[in-house]
């Protein structure tokens, strides 16, 4: 059975919010220990990733991540305890919302599936394509 997916963000104040993109980036940093690697894994530019982390830095009194300078072992980024708490809290809320959404949308899901199947059947493309003729010049 299809389960509806709710994507949300939490607004704490003006220009202070977290959502799936920032959380996914923090998880990527946690896994890789690198902002650039986390950005690559998510298919975003390093600049975009840096701006997201910078917005988190300016949003909270406690840092979500700390950078380590390079050297023999190399540099990197590590999450702080607060950064880990941010992920944990967001994921818990995400699970609660997913359960509530599944419960409230249960009567809607069969209609969506029927509609989607009928809609997909009506939009099928022919198996063969007509060849374009080159313009004579």
C-alpha positions in Angstrom: 0.0 0.0 0.0 1.2 3.5 -0.9 2.2 5.7 2.0 2.0 9.4 1.7 5.2 11.3 2.2 5.1 14.7 4.0 8.1 17.0 3.6 8.2 19.8 6.1 10.4 22.4 7.6 10.3 23.8 11.1 10.4 27.6 11.4 11.8 28.8 14.7 12.0 32.5 13.8 12.6 34.7 10.8 15.4 33.2 8.7 15.8 30.4 11.3 14.5 27.1 10.1 15.4 23.5 9.5 14.1 21.2 6.8 14.9 18.1 4.9 17.8 19.7 2.9 19.7 21.0 6.0 19.1 17.8 7.9 20.3 15.6 5.0 23.4 17.8 4.8 24.1 17.4 8.5 23.6 13.6 8.1 26.1 13.6 5.2 28.6 15.6 7.2 28.2 13.1 10.1 28.8 10.2 7.8 31.7 11.6 5.7 33.3 14.1 8.1 33.6 16.4 5.1 31.4 19.2 3.9 32.6 18.9 0.3 31.9 15.1 0.3 28.5 15.6 1.9 27.7 18.2 -0.8 28.8 15.8 -3.6 26.8 13.0 -2.1 23.7 15.2 -2.2 24.4 16.6 -5.6 24.7 20.1 -4.5 27.5 22.6 -4.9 30.0 23.2 -2.1 28.9 26.8 -2.0 25.3 25.8 -1.4 26.3 23.4 1.3 28.5 26.0 2.9 25.7 28.6 2.9 23.3 26.1 4.5 25.8 25.3 7.3 26.4 29.0 7.7 22.7 29.7 8.0 22.5 27.1 10.8 25.5 28.8 12.5 23.8 32.1 12.5 20.4 30.6 13.6 21.4 29.0 16.8 23.4 30.0 19.8 25.2 26.6 19.8 27.2 25.5 16.8 25.9 22.5 14.8 29.3 21.6 13.4 32.9 22.5 13.9 35.7 22.5 11.3 39.1 21.0 11.9 42.1 22.4 10.2 44.1 20.4 7.8 47.4 18.7 8.5 48.7 15.2 8.5 45.3 13.6 9.0 43.6 16.2 6.9 40.9 18.6 7.9 37.2 18.1 8.0 34.0 18.9 9.7 32.4 17.2 12.7 28.9 17.6 14.2 28.6 18.9 17.7 26.3 17.3 20.3 23.8 20.0 19.4 24.0 19.1 15.7 23.3 15.5 16.5 20.4 16.6 18.7 19.0 18.6 15.8 19.0 15.6 13.6 17.6 13.3 16.2 14.8 15.7 17.1 13.9 16.4 13.4 13.9 12.7 12.6 11.6 11.9 15.6 9.2 14.6 14.4 9.4 13.2 10.9 8.4 9.7 12.2 5.5 11.2 14.2 4.2 13.2 11.2 4.6 10.1 8.9 2.4 8.0 11.3 -0.2 10.7 11.6 -0.2 11.3 7.8 -0.7 7.6 7.1 -3.5 7.4 9.6 -5.3 10.5 8.3 -4.8 9.8 4.6 -5.7 6.1 4.7 -9.2 6.7 3.1 -7.6 8.9 0.4 -4.8 6.6 -0.7 -6.9 4.1 -2.7 -8.4 6.9 -4.7 -4.9 8.3 -5.5 -3.7 4.9 -6.6 -6.7 4.3 -8.9 -6.4 7.8 -10.3 -2.7 7.5 -10.9 -3.0 4.2 -12.6 -5.8 5.5 -14.9 -3.9 8.6 -15.6 -0.7 6.7 -16.4 -2.6 4.5 -18.9 -4.0 7.4 -20.7 -0.6 9.1 -21.2 1.2 6.1 -22.7 3.4 7.0 -25.6 3.5 4.9 -28.8 6.3 2.4 -29.0 7.6 3.7 -32.4 8.6 7.2 -33.2 8.4 9.0 -36.5 11.7 10.0 -37.9 12.3 13.6 -38.4 13.1 14.5 -42.0 16.1 16.8 -42.4 15.3 20.1 -43.9 16.6 20.6 -47.3 18.7 23.7 -47.6 
